[in-house]
Amino acid sequence: MATRDELVVAVAGRYALGNRMERGRILDEFAAVTGHRRKHAMRLLRAGMTSSSSGPRPGRRLYGEACGFRGHVAQHSGKFSPTIPD
């Protein structure tokens, strides 16, 4: 398994820089050498690349008193106001 991981790292750079035709050839070669199916090989090679566009996910959303939602519901809905204690 270590040799496959090394191969993924080595080939992922070429795969990232290639155009569509080159990526197809690289994918065929990689699938033949490793024995993986093409779809799995694609996922491995894409995962071997680092993406600069992805960043940390935003924090949790706050509901309730923290964002003033409770007052909004009490003002605009007679249905919910009796059940919300003051």
Rosetta constraint file for C-alpha pairs under 8 A:
AtomPair CA 1 CA 5 HARMONIC 6.33 0.50
AtomPair CA 2 CA 6 HARMONIC 6.20 0.50
AtomPair CA 3 CA 7 HARMONIC 6.07 0.50
AtomPair CA 4 CA 8 HARMONIC 6.16 0.50
AtomPair CA 4 CA 34 HARMONIC 6.93 0.50
AtomPair CA 5 CA 9 HARMONIC 6.39 0.50
AtomPair CA 6 CA 10 HARMONIC 6.19 0.50
AtomPair CA 7 CA 11 HARMONIC 6.00 0.50
AtomPair CA 8 CA 12 HARMONIC 5.74 0.50
AtomPair CA 8 CA 44 HARMONIC 6.92 0.50
AtomPair CA 8 CA 45 HARMONIC 6.12 0.50
AtomPair CA 8 CA 48 HARMONIC 6.49 0.50
AtomPair CA 9 CA 13 HARMONIC 7.23 0.50
AtomPair CA 9 CA 45 HARMONIC 7.90 0.50
AtomPair CA 9 CA 48 HARMONIC 5.94 0.50
AtomPair CA 10 CA 14 HARMONIC 7.72 0.50
AtomPair CA 11 CA 15 HARMONIC 6.13 0.50
AtomPair CA 11 CA 26 HARMONIC 7.88 0.50
AtomPair CA 11 CA 45 HARMONIC 7.26 0.50
AtomPair CA 12 CA 16 HARMONIC 6.06 0.50
AtomPair CA 12 CA 45 HARMONIC 4.93 0.50
AtomPair CA 12 CA 46 HARMONIC 6.92 0.50
AtomPair CA 12 CA 48 HARMONIC 5.55 0.50
AtomPair CA 12 CA 49 HARMONIC 6.00 0.50
AtomPair CA 13 CA 17 HARMONIC 6.41 0.50
AtomPair CA 13 CA 49 HARMONIC 6.88 0.50
AtomPair CA 14 CA 18 HARMONIC 6.07 0.50
AtomPair CA 15 CA 22 HARMONIC 7.62 0.50
AtomPair CA 15 CA 23 HARMONIC 5.43 0.50
AtomPair CA 15 CA 26 HARMONIC 6.65 0.50
AtomPair CA 15 CA 27 HARMONIC 7.99 0.50
AtomPair CA 15 CA 45 HARMONIC 7.01 0.50
AtomPair CA 16 CA 23 HARMONIC 7.91 0.50
AtomPair CA 16 CA 46 HARMONIC 7.63 0.50
AtomPair CA 16 CA 49 HARMONIC 6.99 0.50
AtomPair CA 18 CA 22 HARMONIC 5.29 0.50
AtomPair CA 18 CA 23 HARMONIC 5.56 0.50
AtomPair CA 19 CA 23 HARMONIC 6.03 0.50
AtomPair CA 20 CA 24 HARMONIC 6.26 0.50
AtomPair CA 21 CA 25 HARMONIC 6.46 0.50
AtomPair CA 22 CA 26 HARMONIC 6.08 0.50
AtomPair CA 23 CA 27 HARMONIC 5.90 0.50
AtomPair CA 24 CA 28 HARMONIC 6.20 0.50
AtomPair CA 25 CA 29 HARMONIC 6.24 0.50
AtomPair CA 26 CA 30 HARMONIC 6.02 0.50
AtomPair CA 27 CA 31 HARMONIC 6.00 0.50
AtomPair CA 27 CA 38 HARMONIC 6.60 0.50
AtomPair CA 27 CA 41 HARMONIC 6.76 0.50
AtomPair CA 27 CA 42 HARMONIC 6.92 0.50
AtomPair CA 28 CA 32 HARMONIC 6.15 0.50
AtomPair CA 28 CA 38 HARMONIC 7.16 0.50
AtomPair CA 29 CA 33 HARMONIC 6.18 0.50
AtomPair CA 30 CA 34 HARMONIC 6.02 0.50
AtomPair CA 30 CA 36 HARMONIC 7.90 0.50
AtomPair CA 30 CA 41 HARMONIC 7.08 0.50
AtomPair CA 31 CA 35 HARMONIC 5.35 0.50
AtomPair CA 31 CA 36 HARMONIC 5.01 0.50
AtomPair CA 31 CA 37 HARMONIC 5.92 0.50
AtomPair CA 31 CA 38 HARMONIC 5.92 0.50
AtomPair CA 31 CA 41 HARMONIC 6.26 0.50
AtomPair CA 32 CA 36 HARMONIC 7.39 0.50
AtomPair CA 36 CA 40 HARMONIC 6.27 0.50
AtomPair CA 36 CA 41 HARMONIC 5.97 0.50
AtomPair CA 37 CA 41 HARMONIC 6.13 0.50
AtomPair CA 38 CA 42 HARMONIC 6.07 0.50
AtomPair CA 39 CA 43 HARMONIC 6.38 0.50
AtomPair CA 40 CA 44 HARMONIC 6.18 0.50
AtomPair CA 41 CA 45 HARMONIC 6.11 0.50
AtomPair CA 42 CA 46 HARMONIC 6.07 0.50
AtomPair CA 43 CA 47 HARMONIC 6.00 0.50
AtomPair CA 44 CA 48 HARMONIC 6.18 0.50
AtomPair CA 45 CA 49 HARMONIC 6.77 0.50
AtomPair CA 62 CA 66 HARMONIC 6.19 0.50
AtomPair CA 62 CA 67 HARMONIC 6.21 0.50
AtomPair CA 63 CA 67 HARMONIC 5.86 0.50
AtomPair CA 63 CA 68 HARMONIC 7.78 0.50
AtomPair CA 63 CA 69 HARMONIC 6.34 0.50
AtomPair CA 64 CA 68 HARMONIC 6.28 0.50
AtomPair CA 64 CA 69 HARMONIC 5.10 0.50
AtomPair CA 64 CA 70 HARMONIC 5.46 0.50
AtomPair CA 65 CA 69 HARMONIC 6.13 0.50
AtomPair CA 65 CA 70 HARMONIC 5.81 0.50
AtomPair CA 65 CA 71 HARMONIC 7.93 0.50
AtomPair CA 68 CA 72 HARMONIC 6.70 0.50
AtomPair CA 69 CA 73 HARMONIC 6.39 0.50
AtomPair CA 70 CA 74 HARMONIC 6.32 0.50
AtomPair CA 71 CA 75 HARMONIC 6.10 0.50
AtomPair CA 72 CA 76 HARMONIC 6.24 0.50
AtomPair CA 73 CA 77 HARMONIC 5.64 0.50
AtomPair CA 73 CA 80 HARMONIC 6.82 0.50
AtomPair CA 73 CA 81 HARMONIC 7.08 0.50
AtomPair CA 74 CA 78 HARMONIC 6.95 0.50
AtomPair CA 74 CA 80 HARMONIC 6.46 0.50
AtomPair CA 74 CA 81 HARMONIC 4.64 0.50
AtomPair CA 74 CA 84 HARMONIC 7.63 0.50
AtomPair CA 75 CA 81 HARMONIC 7.68 0.50
AtomPair CA 77 CA 81 HARMONIC 6.53 0.50
AtomPair CA 78 CA 82 HARMONIC 7.47 0.50
AtomPair CA 80 CA 84 HARMONIC 6.65 0.50
